[in-house]
Amino acid sequence: MSEVPCLETDRLLMRLPQREDFEEFAAMRADPVVARYTSGVPESANVSWGRFLQYRGLWGIMGFGFWVVREKLTGRFVGTIGFNEAHRGVTPSMDGIPEAGWVLASWCHGQGFATEGVQAACQWLDRETPYRRSLCIIAPGNAASVRVAEKIGFSFYTKTVFMNEETLMFERNAAE
């Protein structure tokens, strides 16, 4: 695996997930506030462990993946931001296109961390990979994530169905 880049913004440090991040990651995924627009239900430690390994493993196979995000000033766990290829089986297909994703701990919702981190991740994707397009899916009721996506340059693409729920799909093309 080529070296996974660490990203730094004004307030955030973004790096490869490490074993010592797991308990905070699992606690975030078990939080009902976080689960509302992600998995739909709080995740067990077992499900979170599989997801955690997937997030790290993407880097070796895809050349992109998820970063663990921490607040620069305090080192506090903020969440995960990055890219996935999940073979979700939605129409239109997302296969072969990096899917941007962000999940933040509930303590830091509304502080602009998602916008700051997703912006850095998308700039990295544009600069360091051959991908010129990325997608993301967002639950229709998740207005905060829709705002983040739009601030970063994602625009509404289409509606699709994921996990038997109507889902919004957004697309973003690399800045030229």
C-alpha positions in Angstrom: 0.0 0.0 0.0 1.3 3.4 -0.9 1.5 5.8 2.0 -1.8 7.2 3.2 -1.6 11.0 3.4 -2.3 12.8 6.6 -4.3 16.0 6.0 -4.4 19.0 8.1 -6.8 22.0 8.1 -7.0 25.0 10.4 -8.8 23.0 13.1 -8.5 19.3 12.1 -5.9 16.5 11.7 -6.9 13.6 9.4 -5.0 10.4 9.4 -5.3 6.6 8.7 -7.5 4.8 11.3 -5.4 3.2 14.0 -6.4 0.5 16.6 -6.5 3.0 19.4 -9.3 4.9 17.5 -11.7 2.1 17.6 -13.5 2.6 21.0 -14.3 6.3 20.1 -15.3 5.2 16.6 -17.6 2.5 18.0 -19.1 4.9 20.5 -19.9 7.4 17.7 -21.5 4.6 15.6 -23.6 3.5 18.6 -24.9 7.0 19.2 -28.6 7.2 18.2 -28.1 10.8 17.0 -25.4 9.7 14.6 -27.3 6.6 13.5 -30.4 8.5 12.6 -29.0 9.4 9.1 -26.3 6.7 8.7 -27.1 3.1 9.6 -30.6 3.9 10.8 -30.0 2.1 14.1 -27.1 2.3 16.6 -24.4 -0.1 15.6 -23.0 -2.9 17.8 -19.3 -3.0 18.4 -19.1 -6.0 16.1 -20.7 -4.2 13.2 -18.5 -1.1 13.9 -15.4 -3.3 14.0 -16.1 -4.6 10.5 -16.8 -1.1 9.2 -13.6 0.2 10.9 -11.5 -2.5 9.1 -13.2 -1.7 5.8 -12.4 2.0 6.2 -8.8 1.3 6.7 -8.7 -1.5 4.1 -10.0 0.6 1.3 -6.7 2.5 1.1 -4.8 -0.6 0.1 -7.3 -1.7 -2.6 -8.7 1.5 -3.9 -6.0 4.1 -3.3 -8.6 6.1 -1.2 -10.5 5.5 2.0 -11.5 7.2 5.2 -9.5 9.3 7.6 -10.0 9.4 11.3 -10.5 13.1 12.1 -9.4 14.7 15.3 -9.6 18.2 16.6 -6.1 19.7 16.2 -6.2 21.8 19.4 -7.4 19.1 21.8 -6.9 15.8 20.0 -10.5 14.9 20.6 -12.1 12.4 18.2 -14.3 14.2 15.7 -15.3 11.4 13.3 -14.5 9.9 9.9 -14.3 11.6 6.5 -13.3 10.1 3.2 -14.3 8.0 0.2 -15.8 4.6 -0.3 -16.7 2.2 -3.0 -19.5 0.3 -1.4 -21.3 -1.5 -4.3 -24.6 -0.4 -2.9 -26.7 -1.7 -5.8 -28.4 1.6 -6.4 -29.6 3.1 -9.7 -27.8 4.8 -11.2 -24.7 2.8 -10.2 -22.1 4.4 -8.0 -19.6 1.6 -8.7 -16.2 2.8 -9.9 -16.8 6.4 -8.6 -15.5 7.5 -5.2 -18.4 8.0 -2.8 -17.7 10.8 -0.4 -18.8 10.2 3.2 -18.7 11.9 6.5 -19.9 10.9 10.0 -19.1 13.1 12.9 -19.5 12.6 16.6 -22.6 14.3 17.9 -20.6 16.6 20.3 -19.3 18.5 17.3 -22.3 18.8 15.0 -22.9 22.3 13.7 -19.4 23.6 14.2 -18.3 23.5 10.6 -15.9 20.5 11.0 -17.7 18.5 8.3 -17.4 21.3 5.7 -13.7 21.9 6.6 -12.8 18.2 6.5 -14.8 17.2 3.4 -13.3 20.2 1.6 -9.8 19.0 2.4 -10.6 15.4 1.4 -12.1 16.5 -1.9 -9.1 18.8 -2.7 -6.9 15.8 -2.0 -9.0 13.6 -4.3 -8.8 16.2 -7.1 -5.0 16.7 -6.7 -3.8 13.1 -5.9 -6.0 10.7 -7.8 -7.2 10.3 -11.4 -10.8 10.6 -10.3 -12.6 13.6 -11.8 -16.0 12.9 -10.3 -17.3 11.9 -6.9 -20.8 11.2 -5.6 -22.5 11.1 -2.2 -25.8 9.9 -1.0 -27.8 11.7 1.8 -31.1 11.0 3.5 -33.7 13.6 2.4 -34.2 14.7 6.0 -30.5 15.3 6.7 -30.5 19.1 5.9 -27.1 19.6 7.6 -25.4 17.1 5.3 -27.1 18.5 2.3 -25.7 22.0 3.3 -22.2 20.5 3.7 -22.4 18.8 0.3 -23.5 22.0 -1.4 -20.8 24.1 0.2 -18.2 21.7 -1.1 -19.5 21.9 -4.6 -21.8 18.8 -4.8 -25.0 19.4 -6.7 -28.2 17.4 -6.7 -28.0 14.6 -9.3 -31.0 12.3 -8.8 -33.1 10.4 -6.3 -32.4 6.8 -5.7 -33.5 4.1 -3.3 -31.1 2.7 -0.7 -32.1 0.4 2.2 -35.7 0.7 1.0 -35.6 4.4 1.6 -35.7 7.3 -0.9 -32.2 8.8 -1.0 -30.7 11.9 -2.6 -27.6 11.5 -4.8 -25.3 14.4 -5.3 -22.3 14.7 -7.7 -19.2 16.8 -7.8 -16.7 17.3 -10.6 -13.1 18.1 -9.9 -12.2 21.7 -10.1 -10.2 22.3 -13.3 
